[in-house]
Amino acid sequence: EAGVAQSPRYKIIEKRQSVAFWCNPISGHATLYWYQQILGQGPKLLIQFQNNGVVDDSQLPKDRFSAERLKGVDSTLKIQPAKLEDSAVYLCASNPTSGRGYEQYFGPGTRLTVT
Amino acid sequence: GEDVEQSLFLSVREGDSSVINCTYTDSSSTYLYWYKQEPGAGLQLLTYIFSNMDMKQDQRLTVLLNKKDKHLSLRIADTQTGDSAIYFCAESIAGGFKTIFGAGTRLFVKA
């Protein structure tokens, strides 16, 4: 079974530029998460999808971050415009259930550096 | 509020046991987890425990849960150099729909 795929693995941009990350969850997984992991910290949930609907986006900075999950499969996370404090690893995870507990399967992450 | 706290570093010798500790604040946690993160990789679930259990053993891993003190620990027996990684404690709250992660404990294993 293929794991959660993310691209790109690394991205360096200047502040005020835009960037997009892509995630392909494990086939059949209904729930998809985007996390932000700042160096030295644990992952912080940005947004959670159940199929193609948003379950929780309470910690997503909506003035600059957006995410979508068309057709309930792949997802993209966009930052526009980027700030220095957005430098982090962006992790995508998926879960086969409705999201209640259970294991989350993580991708390798995209490391974003904003200069 | 929702908070999970862990010590930042632990160093052990190969063959010794490692004990990583965690405290959490939400008494309504349904599951508690230990995830492992190796360099350049995402998190991988090591083990989890239901909130109505006190202990769970899985090969070299032993999880102890003290619900009264909101304290979770992970013991790794016969620690190997391959166990060097960051270990994250996490709790699921909001009926299991949300997971809160600690900052992670970096385990160094000396040969």
Contacts between the chains, C-beta under 8 A, distances in Angstrom:
chain1	res1	chain2	res2	distance
A	4	B	42	7.2
A	40	B	103	6.7
A	40	B	104	8.0
A	41	B	103	5.2
A	41	B	104	7.7
A	42	B	4	7.3
A	42	B	88	5.5
A	42	B	90	7.6
A	42	B	101	3.4
A	42	B	102	5.2
A	42	B	103	5.0
A	42	B	104	5.6
A	43	B	43	7.0
A	43	B	88	7.7
A	43	B	101	5.0
A	44	B	101	7.6
A	45	B	98	6.9
A	45	B	99	7.3
A	48	B	97	7.8
A	48	B	98	7.8
A	55	B	97	6.9
A	56	B	97	7.3
A	56	B	98	6.6
A	91	B	42	5.7
A	91	B	43	7.2
A	93	B	42	7.4
A	93	B	43	7.7
A	99	B	96	7.6
A	99	B	97	5.3
A	100	B	95	6.5
A	100	B	96	3.8
A	100	B	97	6.0
A	101	B	30	5.6
A	101	B	31	4.5
A	101	B	92	4.9
A	101	B	96	3.7
A	102	B	31	7.6
A	102	B	96	7.8
A	103	B	45	4.6
A	103	B	48	7.3
A	104	B	43	7.6
A	104	B	45	7.1
A	104	B	99	6.8
A	106	B	42	3.1
A	106	B	43	4.5
A	106	B	44	7.0
A	107	B	42	5.2
A	108	B	40	6.8
A	108	B	41	5.6
A	108	B	42	5.1
A	109	B	41	7.8
A	109	B	42	5.5
